[in-house]
Amino acid sequence: MEKWFNVGKLVNTHGIKGEARVVSKTDFAEERYKPGNKLYLFMEGSHTPIELTVKTHRTHKSFDLVSFEGYENINEIEKMKGGLLKVPESQLSELEEDEFYYHEIIGCTVKTTTGEEIGKVREILTPGANDVWVIKGKSGKDILIPYIADVVIKVDVKEKSILIDPIEGLLS
């Protein structure tokens, strides 16, 4: 059975010519939304995805604006609101060393170099210079870990474990 990965959510229309406003959930937006690429729309309550071919892509404010071949006006896109855009596992490309997909990092257990377990990664934020991993701490509080070489020592996606060397004040 094919495994699917979420790359965005179609949240609204944009203009009247069939552009969709997408909240991106991928760290490879330029690659995912490249004209000619195939995306699959999953609507709530439906088990059959709709295959879409990207026609155009541009960014506007914090959204990706995407249009699809064969969908030329706002009325056709309106019906897609709330749908999730996904790609099959077969479309994932090989990454360089020390590069990871979000789904590989989320759920990993984070420990310090002294052996203290901090919690599990529950979300990844992309505020700018570097990603920030949100760890659900044992106390229930969120802990923010910057994905930088000084802090993240080792990532083992097969074992779902991450080793960090926290800088002073990071965990307090």
N, C-alpha and C positions, 0 to 999 in steps of 0.2 A: 504494500500500500504506500502511495506517495506521501511524503512528509512535506507540509507546507510551512512557509515562513512569511510572517506579516511584514510588509514593507511600507504600509501607510493606510490611512483611513480617509475615505472620501467624505468630507464634512460639509461641503456646500458647492454651489455653482459659482461661476465667476463670469460675469458678462452674459451675453445672450447667444454666443456662438459655440457653445458646447464645451467650454473649459470647466474643469473640475478643480476645486480647491482641496488639496490633500495635505493632511498633517503627516509628515514623513516619519516613519519608524525604522529607517535604514540609514546606515552610515555611508552608503554608496548611492546617494540620490542621483547624481549625474549619470551613473552607470544604469541604475534601475529604470529611470524614466527617459532613457535615450530613445529618440524616435526609431520605430521599428521593433522595439522590444515588446515581448508578450508579458502581460500582467493578468492575474486572474481575480475577478471580483466575487467575493463571497458575501451574499446578503443574508441577514438573519432569517432563519426559518427555511432556507433553501440549502440543499445538500449538493447541488450541482453548481460549480463555479462558472462564471461567464468569462470567456477568453476575450481580452481586450488587447489591441495593438496600439502602442503609443504613437500619436501623430506629432504632438509638440510638447515641449517642456520648458518652463521658465520659472524663476523664483519671484515672489512678490511678498514683501514684508517677511513674515516667518512661515509662509506657506509655499508649497510647490504647486504650480498651476500646470495641469496636464490635460491635453485633449486626446481623444481616441479616434482612430479611423472608423468611419461609419456613424459617428455620433456628432451631428453638426449643430445641434441647438440645445438651448437651456432645458427644454422639456424632456429630452432624452436623458440628460445628466441628472435632472431633478429626482428621477426614480432610483438613482444609484446612491443617494445620500445615506450615510450611515454604513455603507458597505466597506469591507476590508479588502485592500489590495494585497495579494500574496503572490509569491513565486514558489515553484516546486524546488525541492532540494537539488534536483539535477541542474538548476540554473545558477547555483552558488558557485563562485569561482574560487580557485586556490588563492590563499592569502600569503603574504610575505611572513617571514619569521617575526614573532612578536606582534602580529596583527591578529585580531579575533573578531568573530561575528558576535553581535549582542547576545544572541541566544546561547552562545557558548559560555559567556561570562555570567549571565543571570542564573542564579541558583548555586553558584560556586560558594564553598565555605571559605571564609577568610580567617587566616591565623597570623599571629605575629611571629617574628623570628625567635621569640622566647617561648613559643608554644601556646600562647593564650588564644583561645578561639573568640573571634570578634562577632561573627554572625554570617549571614548569607547575603550575597548581592541580590537586591530585588529590583533595581532600576539603574539605568545609565543616563546621565545628563550630559549634554554637549553644549556647555556655556561658551566655549570659545577656544582658548589656547590648548586645552587638553580635556579629555573626558573626565567626568567625576562619577565614581561608582557609589551608589547609595546602598549601604549595608543596613539590614534590619538587625540591630544589636540585641543582645540577650535581654536587656532591660526594656526592650520594645521601642527604644529611641532610635532614630535614624542617625547613622554615622556616615559622613561624607569623606571618601578617600579619592584623592586626585590620582589619575593614572599617569604617573611620572616615574622615571627610572629610579629616582632617589627613594621612592616609597614602595613601589611594587617590585618585589625582588624576583618572584617566580609565579608563572601561571601555568597550571596543568589542567587543560580542559578535559582530558580523558578521566582524570581522578576528581574533577570538579573541585579543585582546591587552588587557593591563591595564598602566597606567602608575602607579607608586607613587613617593612621596617618603618614603623610610624615615627614621623618627625615629632619633636616636642610639641605638646598641646593638641595633637591631632585627635586623640581619643578622649580628651577631657571635655 
